[in-house]
Every structure is written in structure tokens, then in C-alpha cells.
Amino acid sequence: MTRFNERTLSEVDAPSTPRTKTPPLAEAPPHPRATLALTSAATAVTLMTYTAPVVTLRDTAAALHTSLSAQAWLINGTPLGLAALLLVAGSLADDYGRRRIFLAGTLTLGITTAIGALASSTLQFTLARIAQGAASAAILASSLGLLVHAFPTPRGRLHATGVWGAFVSGGIAVGPLLAGAMPDWRAAYGVLGAAALVVAALGTRTLTESRSPRGGRPDILGALTFGLALVSLVAALTLGRDGWLRAEVGGLFLAAAVLVAVFALLEHRTTTPMIDLSLLRRPGFLASSAGGLFTGLAVIGLFSFLPVLFQQVLGLSPMDTAWLFLLWSGLSFAVALQAKRLAGRVPPRHQLAVGFTLHAAGVLTMLGAIDSGSWHRLLPGLILGGIGSGLLNAALPLLSVESVPAARAAMGSGAQQTFRYIGSCAGVALTIAIVTSSSGGLGHGANIALLVSAGLALLAAVAVLVLRERG
């Protein structure tokens, strides 16, 4: 851990040391174990909701009469909402109360997931998924802020972020399994919505409030600009599969670039920015952001669409697909849960580099498996990729809170996860475009997508090693 982080560990917004006449920042001392259990459970439900379409995409698309070119929206709705709202959710959690934002997020997730189960068109379902993403942003950004407050010591924080990261993998593992076990995709969303509401009810009795107020107003204009930039980018990537040189695709890419520039200008001028741009000069923060971005691009983007190929090319049922997917995601959960033992011995950046390298090795061993129609040939790659994913999910949350002042933990978490889901949106759209645009069929397109994923992962491994703190 750097000197900066050692110095700021004592600056956690504890209610016992107020410097002004402001009201106490917490209603009561936090309950560490209960906070960890509840935030981990909420995170698992969030990721289960996120990954449910992985095995139900074919049935959902058929029920909603979704065209092939529009299927990316069925997957990308939630990551789009996540990426657009994570930064503002992190800022709101730090400024107005992490418990408050967490409870609002879990309640909204329950309601919007239930609405998604009742959708009768692609547009309605996509809008519900975007709303689920916004609610998920509130949960994920505030969870790490609550944990930093509940576990103020370095040792406790290492344990808490390790467990929380494991439940990210756990939610990814269980979501497709639950969806595959349900009678239909609508029932799966009903169950997940009810689970989110249960977590919200438990949170009202268990969690205590904490915040780190800076004064000023929420950066609504920045949030709107950033959200529009992401919508433009995802729309360009989704429409691009029908022709990258079309005027509307180029216009959307241009709009995204202009809106990002406007967002940077707004963040530089406002007194309460969603993201402190000075952090971009810190190698640790850049490593955290790059790790999140490439996890979305190389890992989540690919594995969000692979199960669809398992069904369409290999002829597996949704339940068989979920069990096969569980080999990857279940190993990811187990490794992330045990990876906290590496804390203090292996820096998070090195864990990220090893995780990306293992993912690259795993997907390279899968080359030709889908094209040959043999699911058995996928097993070694799923094992290697699962181990790599577990290391990524364990290291990213720790690096995200280490790379910012402790009082801004929710913002640091939100920034890293924003880049993660920006990468996810782009990765899903890119993977679908590569696979479905290949003249050699879906199997040949899958091989190209695997090669691209491996290349991006190796690039990420080099990037996080280069971005190291100096001095």
C-alpha cells in the first residue's frame, strides 16, 4: 500500500471526530459483519440480475420479437445504466449518505426487475434493463463506501473487499443457473426482483449511515453529459455491425467524443465533480481504471455472448449452458474468495496482470472448439479463464479504494466500475458484431472474437504493470 493510502486510512469519515458543528455523520457505530453480509448479498443479487439474460437471450428475443441486430440492447441495457450512473451514484453516496443511496438502489432494483418481467416489447425490456443498471449503480458504488466505513483498518479492509469481490463472481455464477432453472425468463426476473426487495427491507434495520460531505450541489449536468456520451458510444457500436462506414454510425462516434470533451470541461469547472480529474495523474487510479475497462472489454464482453453460442451452435439447452458457464463463474467465485490470502504479498496490480494473462491463455485454448461442435474442448479454457476472472474480481475493488483518499471510497469504486461497464457495453457490442459479421459462420466468428479478447487481455496485463506508483 502506498504512503498516500497509509496516511489517509486514518481519515475515514468516522463520526467520533467531527471538526465542525455539523451533525454526526453516522446514526450509530457500524456493525461490520452485518454490513459485509448485506452489501455482499445485494451485490450478488445485482450481478445475478445482470447475467440472467446470458442463458435466456434466445427465448427473450423470441418472446419480444427482437431482431438479431437489436439483441445487443437486451444485454447492454443494464451495463449502459451502470456506466452512466456509477460516478454520480458514488458522489451522491459520499455526499448524502451511503446507506440512503444503497437502500434506494435495492428498492429500485426490485421494482424495475419486476417491471422487466412484464415487458411486452424490446423497447420496454431495454428501458427496464437500463433502469436496473441505474439501480445497480447505486448499490455497487455505495457498497464499498459502506465497507470502508465499517472496516477502517487495513487488515479489515483487505478481508472485506476480498469477500465483496468474491460475491461479484458469485452473482455472476448463480444468475444464469437460476435463470436456466426457472420455467421461463419472466419467472427468473420475478424471483430476482423479490430478492432485491428482501435485501432492501433488511438494510433498513441493519445498516448505519455514513457520509463525507463536500458541500455544493450534485453534478447533474455532468451526469447528463456523461450518460449521453455513453448512449452515443453504445448505439454506434451496436449499429456498426450493419455497416461501420454509415453516416449515422460516424455521427454517433463523433457525438460521443464531443460529449466526453464537454464532460471533462464541466468536471474541471464544477466545485463538486463526479470525478476528481486530478486523480488521472495518479498511476494507481489509472491502473484501477484500466483494469476495469479491459475487464469489461476482454472478459465480460466475451462471456456475455459465449452462452448464446453454446446454445445456437453447440445445441445446448439453457440449463446445460448454465452448468457449463458455472465452471467458469464458479471457479471465479472460489478464487476471488481465497485471493485475499495474497494481500500483503502480491500487489493488486500484479494480481490483475496474472488474471488477464490467465484469461488470454484460457480463451486461446478454446479456439476451434465451438466451430468443431465439441463442448468438451471448452473445459480447459473455462477453467483457466475462471481462475483469471477470480483474481481480477478480487484485486479490482481493493485497488479502487486504495487509489483514492479513504473519504472518497465510493467515488473511487464508482470510477473503476464505470470503466468496467463502459468496457462491458463496448465488449458485448464488439463481440456480437465480430461473431455475426463473419462470412465463415458463427463458429468462425467466435474464433475471431476469442483472438480479439486474448489480445485485449494481454494488452491490459502490460498496462497495469506499467502504471505503478513511484517514490
C-alpha positions in Angstrom: 0.0 0.0 0.0 1.4 3.5 -0.9 2.3 6.2 1.6 -0.7 8.1 0.4 -3.1 5.4 1.4 -1.4 4.7 4.8 -1.8 8.4 5.6 -5.4 8.6 4.6 -6.6 5.4 6.3 -7.0 7.4 9.4 -9.1 10.0 7.6 -12.1 7.7 7.2 -15.2 9.7 7.9 -15.6 8.4 11.5 -18.5 10.1 13.4 -16.4 10.4 16.6 -14.1 13.2 15.3 -16.3 16.0 13.9 -14.4 19.1 13.0 -17.3 21.4 12.7 -20.8 21.8 14.2 -22.3 19.6 11.6 -24.5 16.8 12.8 -22.8 13.4 13.5 -22.1 11.5 10.2 -23.4 8.2 11.5 -26.5 7.3 13.4 -24.7 4.6 15.4 -21.5 2.6 15.2 -21.5 0.3 12.2 -21.9 -3.4 12.5 -19.0 -4.7 10.4 -20.1 -8.3 9.8 -23.8 -7.4 9.2 -22.7 -4.7 6.8 -20.4 -7.1 4.9 -23.1 -9.7 4.7 -25.8 -7.4 3.5 -23.7 -5.5 0.9 -22.3 -8.8 -0.4 -25.9 -10.2 -0.7 -27.0 -7.1 -2.5 -24.0 -7.2 -4.8 -24.7 -10.9 -5.6 -28.4 -10.1 -6.5 -27.2 -7.2 -8.6 -24.9 -9.4 -10.6 -27.5 -12.2 -10.9 -29.8 -9.7 -12.5 -27.0 -8.5 -14.7 -26.2 -12.0 -16.0 -29.7 -13.5 -16.2 -30.0 -12.8 -20.0 -26.9 -14.8 -20.7 -28.8 -18.0 -20.9 -32.3 -16.6 -21.7 -31.4 -14.3 -24.6 -32.7 -16.6 -27.2 -36.1 -17.1 -25.5 -36.4 -13.4 -24.5 -35.6 -12.3 -28.1 -38.2 -14.7 -29.5 -40.9 -13.5 -27.0 -40.2 -9.9 -27.7 -39.7 -10.4 -31.5 -36.2 -8.8 -31.2 -34.2 -8.8 -34.4 -30.6 -10.1 -34.5 -29.1 -6.7 -34.8 -31.0 -5.4 -31.8 -30.2 -8.3 -29.4 -27.2 -6.4 -28.2 -29.6 -4.0 -26.5 -31.2 -6.8 -24.5 -27.7 -7.5 -22.9 -26.4 -4.0 -22.9 -29.3 -2.2 -21.2 -28.0 -2.9 -17.7 -24.3 -2.1 -18.2 -25.4 1.1 -20.0 -27.3 2.2 -16.9 -24.5 1.1 -14.7 -21.8 3.0 -16.6 -23.9 6.2 -16.9 -24.8 6.4 -13.2 -21.9 4.9 -11.3 -19.9 8.1 -11.0 -22.8 10.2 -9.9 -24.0 7.4 -7.5 -20.6 7.3 -5.9 -20.6 11.1 -5.4 -24.1 11.1 -4.1 -23.3 8.3 -1.7 -20.3 10.1 -0.3 -22.1 13.4 0.0 -25.7 12.5 1.0 -25.3 9.1 2.7 -24.2 5.7 1.6 -26.9 3.9 3.4 -29.6 6.2 1.8 -28.2 5.5 -1.7 -27.8 1.8 -1.0 -31.4 1.4 0.2 -32.8 3.5 -2.7 -30.8 1.3 -5.1 -32.0 -2.0 -3.8 -35.7 -0.9 -3.7 -35.5 0.5 -7.2 -33.8 -2.7 -8.5 -36.6 -4.8 -7.1 -39.3 -2.7 -8.7 -37.6 -2.3 -12.1 -36.7 -6.0 -12.3 -40.3 -6.9 -11.7 -41.3 -4.5 -14.4 -38.8 -6.1 -16.8 -40.6 -9.4 -16.2 -43.8 -7.9 -17.6 -42.3 -6.2 -20.7 -44.0 -7.0 -24.0 -41.6 -5.3 -26.4 -37.9 -4.9 -27.0 -38.1 -1.2 -26.1 -39.9 -1.8 -22.8 -37.5 -4.5 -21.8 -34.4 -2.4 -22.7 -35.7 0.6 -20.8 -36.4 -1.7 -17.8 -32.8 -3.1 -18.1 -31.4 0.4 -18.2 -33.3 1.3 -15.1 -32.0 -1.8 -13.4 -28.5 -0.7 -14.3 -29.1 2.7 -12.7 -30.3 1.0 -9.5 -27.4 -1.4 -9.6 -25.0 1.6 -9.9 -26.4 2.9 -6.6 -25.8 -0.5 -4.9 -22.3 -1.1 -6.2 -21.0 2.4 -5.7 -22.3 2.7 -2.1 -21.4 -0.8 -1.0 -17.7 -0.3 -1.0 -18.2 3.1 0.8 -20.2 1.3 3.5 -17.5 -1.3 3.8 -14.7 1.3 4.1 -16.6 3.0 6.9 -17.3 -0.3 8.7 -13.7 -1.7 8.3 -11.4 1.3 8.9 -8.2 -0.8 9.5 -6.0 -2.0 6.6 -6.4 -5.7 7.6 -10.2 -5.5 8.0 -10.5 -3.7 4.7 -8.5 -6.3 2.9 -10.8 -9.0 4.2 -14.0 -7.1 3.4 -13.1 -6.1 -0.2 -11.9 -9.7 -0.8 -15.3 -11.2 0.3 -17.2 -8.5 -1.6 -15.2 -9.2 -4.8 -15.9 -12.9 -4.4 -19.7 -12.2 -4.3 -19.3 -10.3 -7.6 -18.2 -13.6 -9.0 -20.8 -15.5 -7.0 -23.6 -13.4 -8.5 -22.2 -14.0 -12.0 -22.2 -17.7 -11.3 -25.6 -18.1 -9.8 -27.6 -15.7 -12.1 -27.5 -17.9 -15.3 -28.1 -21.1 -13.2 -31.2 -19.5 -11.6 -32.5 -18.2 -14.9 -32.0 -21.6 -16.5 -33.8 -23.4 -13.7 -36.9 -21.2 -14.0 -39.9 -22.3 -16.1 -39.4 -19.2 -18.3 -37.4 -16.0 -18.4 -40.2 -13.9 -16.9 -40.2 -16.0 -13.7 -36.5 -15.5 -13.3 -36.9 -11.8 -13.2 -39.8 -12.0 -10.8 -37.7 -14.0 -8.3 -34.7 -11.6 -8.6 -37.0 -8.6 -8.1 -38.3 -10.2 -4.9 -34.8 -10.9 -3.7 -33.8 -7.3 -4.1 -36.8 -6.1 -2.1 -35.9 -8.5 0.7 -32.4 -7.0 0.9 -33.9 -3.5 0.9 -36.1 -4.5 3.9 -33.1 -6.0 5.8 -31.0 -3.0 5.1 -33.3 -0.6 6.9 -32.7 -2.5 10.1 -29.0 -3.3 9.7 -27.0 -0.5 8.1 -25.9 2.7 9.7 -25.4 6.0 7.8 -22.0 7.5 6.8 -21.0 10.3 4.5 -18.2 12.6 3.6 -20.0 15.9 2.6 -18.1 18.4 0.5 -20.9 20.9 0.2 -22.3 22.2 -3.1 -24.9 20.6 -5.4 -24.9 17.3 -7.2 -23.2 17.4 -10.6 -26.4 16.8 -12.6 -25.2 18.5 -15.8 -22.0 16.3 -15.7 -24.1 13.2 -15.1 -26.4 14.0 -18.0 -23.5 14.8 -20.4 -21.7 11.6 -19.4 -24.8 9.5 -19.8 -25.5 10.9 -23.3 -21.9 10.2 -24.3 -22.2 6.6 -23.3 -25.6 6.2 -25.1 -24.0 7.6 -28.3 -21.0 5.2 -28.0 -23.1 2.1 -27.3 -25.5 3.0 -30.1 -22.6 3.5 -32.6 -21.1 0.1 -31.6 -24.5 -1.7 -31.8 -25.4 -0.1 -35.2 -21.9 -0.6 -36.6 -22.5 -4.3 -37.2 -24.7 -3.3 -40.1 -22.0 -1.1 -41.6 -19.2 0.8 -39.9 -18.9 3.5 -42.6 -22.6 4.6 -42.5 -23.1 8.3 -41.7 -25.2 7.7 -38.6 -22.5 5.5 -37.1 -19.8 8.1 -37.7 -22.1 10.8 -36.3 -22.7 8.8 -33.1 -19.0 8.3 -32.6 -18.4 12.0 -33.1 -21.1 12.9 -30.7 -19.6 10.6 -28.1 -16.2 12.2 -28.5 -17.6 15.8 -28.3 -19.7 14.9 -25.2 -16.7 13.4 -23.4 -14.8 16.6 -24.0 -17.7 18.7 -22.7 -17.9 16.4 -19.7 -14.2 16.9 -18.9 -14.6 20.7 -19.2 -17.6 20.6 -16.8 -15.8 18.4 -14.3 -12.8 20.8 -14.3 -15.0 23.8 -13.6 -17.5 22.5 -11.0 -16.8 22.6 -7.3 -18.3 19.1 -6.7 -17.3 17.0 -9.7 -18.4 13.4 -10.1 -14.8 12.5 -10.6 -11.7 14.4 -9.5 -9.8 14.8 -12.7 -6.5 15.3 -10.8 -6.7 11.6 -9.9 -5.8 10.9 -13.5 -2.3 11.9 -12.6 -2.1 9.1 -10.1 -0.7 5.8 -11.6 -2.7 3.7 -9.1 -6.0 5.3 -10.1 -5.1 4.9 -13.8 -4.3 1.2 -13.2 -7.6 0.7 -11.4 -9.5 2.4 -14.3 -7.6 0.5 -17.0 -8.2 -2.8 -15.1 -11.9 -2.1 -15.0 -12.1 -1.0 -18.7 -10.3 -4.1 -20.0 -12.1 -6.5 -17.7 -15.3 -5.3 -19.4 -13.8 -5.3 -22.9 -11.9 -8.6 -22.9 -13.7 -10.7 -20.2 -17.3 -9.6 -19.7 -18.0 -8.7 -23.3 -16.9 -12.1 -24.5 -18.5 -14.2 -21.7 -21.8 -12.3 -22.0 -22.3 -13.7 -25.5 -20.5 -17.1 -25.4 -23.5 -18.8 -23.7 -25.7 -17.8 -26.7 -23.2 -19.5 -29.0 -23.3 -22.6 -26.8 -27.0 -22.8 -27.4 -27.1 -21.8 -31.1 -24.0 -23.7 -32.4 -23.5 -26.5 -29.9 -27.2 -27.1 -29.4 -27.1 -27.0 -25.6 -30.3 -26.2 -23.6 -30.4 -23.2 -21.3 -29.8 -25.3 -18.2 -26.9 -27.2 -19.8 -25.5 -23.9 -20.8 -25.8 -22.6 -17.3 -24.0 -25.6 -15.8 -21.2 -25.2 -18.3 -21.0 -21.4 -17.6 -20.8 -22.3 -13.9 -17.4 -24.0 -14.4 -16.0 -20.5 -15.3 -18.0 -18.4 -13.0 -17.9 -20.8 -10.0 -14.1 -21.0 -10.2 -14.1 -17.2 -10.4 -16.1 -17.1 -7.1 -13.9 -19.6 -5.3 -10.6 -18.0 -6.4 -11.8 -14.5 -5.5 -12.8 -15.7 -2.1 -9.4 -17.1 -1.4 -7.4 -14.4 -3.1 -7.4 -12.2 0.0 -4.7 -14.5 1.3 -2.4 -12.9 -1.3 -2.9 -9.5 0.3 0.3 -8.0 1.6 2.3 -10.5 -0.5 1.2 -9.8 -4.1 0.3 -6.2 -5.1 -3.2 -5.8 -6.6 -1.6 -4.7 -9.9 0.3 -8.0 -10.2 -2.9 -9.9 -9.4 -4.5 -8.1 -12.3 -1.7 -8.8 -14.7 -1.8 -12.6 -13.8 -5.6 -12.6 -14.1 -5.5 -11.0 -17.6 -2.8 -13.4 -18.7 -4.7 -16.4 -17.5 -7.8 -15.2 -19.3 -5.9 -14.8 -22.5 -4.4 -18.3 -22.2 -7.9 -19.7 -21.4 -9.6 -18.2 -24.5 -6.8 -19.2 -26.8 -7.2 -22.9 -25.7 -10.9 -22.6 -26.7 -10.1 -21.8 -30.4 -11.8 -24.1 -32.7 -14.0 -25.7 -30.0 -17.3 -24.1 -30.9 -16.6 -24.4 -34.7 -16.0 -28.2 -34.2 -19.1 -28.7 -32.2 -17.3 -30.1 -29.1 -18.2 -28.6 -25.7 -15.6 -30.9 -24.1 -12.8 -28.9 -25.7 -14.1 -25.8 -23.9 -13.3 -27.1 -20.4 -9.6 -26.3 -20.1 -10.2 -22.7 -21.3 -13.2 -22.2 -18.9 -11.0 -23.4 -16.0 -8.1 -21.1 -16.8 -10.4 -18.2 -17.6 -12.3 -18.7 -14.3 -9.2 -18.6 -12.3 -8.1 -15.4 -14.0 -11.5 -13.8 -13.6 -11.4 -14.6 -9.8 -8.1 -12.8 -9.5 -9.5 -9.8 -11.4 -12.6 -9.6 -9.2 -10.5 -9.8 -6.0 -7.9 -7.2 -7.0 -10.1 -4.5 -8.6 -12.2 -3.4 -5.6 -9.1 -3.3 -3.4 -7.2 -1.2 -5.9 -10.1 1.1 -6.5 -10.3 2.1 -2.8 -6.6 2.2 -2.3 -6.1 4.6 -5.2 -8.2 7.4 -3.8 -8.5 9.2 -0.4 -10.4 7.0 2.1 -13.2 9.6 2.5 -13.9 9.3 -1.3 -14.1 5.5 -1.4 -17.5 5.4 -3.0 -16.3 7.7 -5.8 -13.2 5.6 -6.3 -15.3 2.4 -6.5 -17.8 4.2 -8.9 -15.0 5.3 -11.2 -13.4 1.9 -11.5 -16.8 0.2 -12.1 -17.8 2.9 -14.6 -14.8 2.0 -16.7 -15.7 -1.7 -16.2 -19.2 -1.3 -17.6 -18.2 1.1 -20.3 -15.9 -1.7 -21.4 -18.7 -4.3 -21.0 -21.1 -2.3 -23.2 -18.4 -1.9 -25.9 -17.2 -5.5 -25.5 -20.7 -7.0 -25.9 -21.4 -4.9 -29.0 -18.0 -5.7 -30.4 -18.3 -9.4 -29.8 -21.7 -9.7 -31.4 -20.5 -7.6 -34.3 -17.5 -9.8 -34.9 -19.3 -13.1 -34.5 -22.4 -12.3 -36.6 -20.5 -10.5 -39.3 -18.1 -13.3 -40.2 -18.7 -14.8 -43.6 -17.5 -18.2 -42.3 -20.4 -18.6 -39.9 -20.9 -18.3 -36.2 -18.2 -20.7 -35.3 -15.5 -18.9 -37.4 -16.7 -15.6 -36.0 -16.4 -17.0 -32.5 -12.7 -17.8 -33.2 -12.0 -14.2 -34.3 -13.8 -12.9 -31.1 -11.6 -15.2 -29.0 -8.4 -13.9 -30.6 -9.5 -10.3 -30.1 -10.3 -11.0 -26.4 -7.0 -12.6 -25.8 -5.1 -9.7 -27.5 -7.0 -7.1 -25.4 -6.3 -9.1 -22.2 -2.6 -9.2 -22.9 -2.5 -5.5 -23.6 -4.2 -4.9 -20.3 -1.7 -7.1 -18.4 1.1 -4.9 -19.7 -0.8 -1.7 -19.0 -1.4 -2.4 -15.3 2.2 -3.4 -14.7 3.5 -0.2 -16.3 1.1 2.0 -14.3 2.8 1.8 -10.9 3.2 4.3 -8.1 6.7 5.9 -7.9 8.6 7.1 -4.9 
